[in-house]
């Protein structure tokens, strides 16, 4: 699904500091890579290595202290509708229905003309059409995360950035949502960049896994996942899968 000749997102020598009582502390140092159009890229590394910071730089929510992010060859200096970001927590408004939560970005941006159609399409993509009039407290944790993904998809972004979206879920629900996510990615034909602490999750989902070092985060490995698609959950117990997962684990160490 990748196209090596068409980088849609490029990170060039990114460096990001954060202030502290002892002066500036480097979170990321000299990070460079490209994301190809249609690729599913996962980013792994130890806690505190700057994975979330990197994702926010790729979204335009943060600006690097040095280096630059380019979207389709143009410097990214602010958030864009073409780049959607899903956070670790669903952050749904409890008084709004599922459909109203998904519709919120369109209400804020004033794009209301086709809002009903866009909301219906986003809910169909994540398999929640039957829950459009439910409220968040009536949903499981996994379903709430799917609402958060639908809320991002309502803009029909070209790039979907995911920050550990299933980290708080139990293992079986997480496996099921991983399968649904890879099916959704294939249907959309979008580009996905996902941060995760789970090595097996990264290998199951990704075309390529980037490994970051402990803080300050540096790119230490880019490991291709040359396992045929479509992938099914039974793959998690396959020998070739375990070989790639072991390579990623070694790179983190």
Secondary structure, 3 states (H helix, E strand, C coil): CCCCCCEEEEEEEEEEEECCCCCCEEEEEEEEEEEECCCEEEEEECCCCCHHHHHHHHHCCCCCCEEEEEECCEECCCCCCCEEEECCCCCCCCCCEHHHHHHHHHHHHCCCCCHHHHHHHHHHHCCCHHHCCCEHHHCCHHHHHHHHHHHHHCCCCCEEEEECCCCCCCHHHHHHHHHHHHHHHHHHCCEEEEECCCHHHHHHHCCEEEEECCCCECEEEEEECCCCCCCCHHHHHCHHHHHHHHHHHHHHC
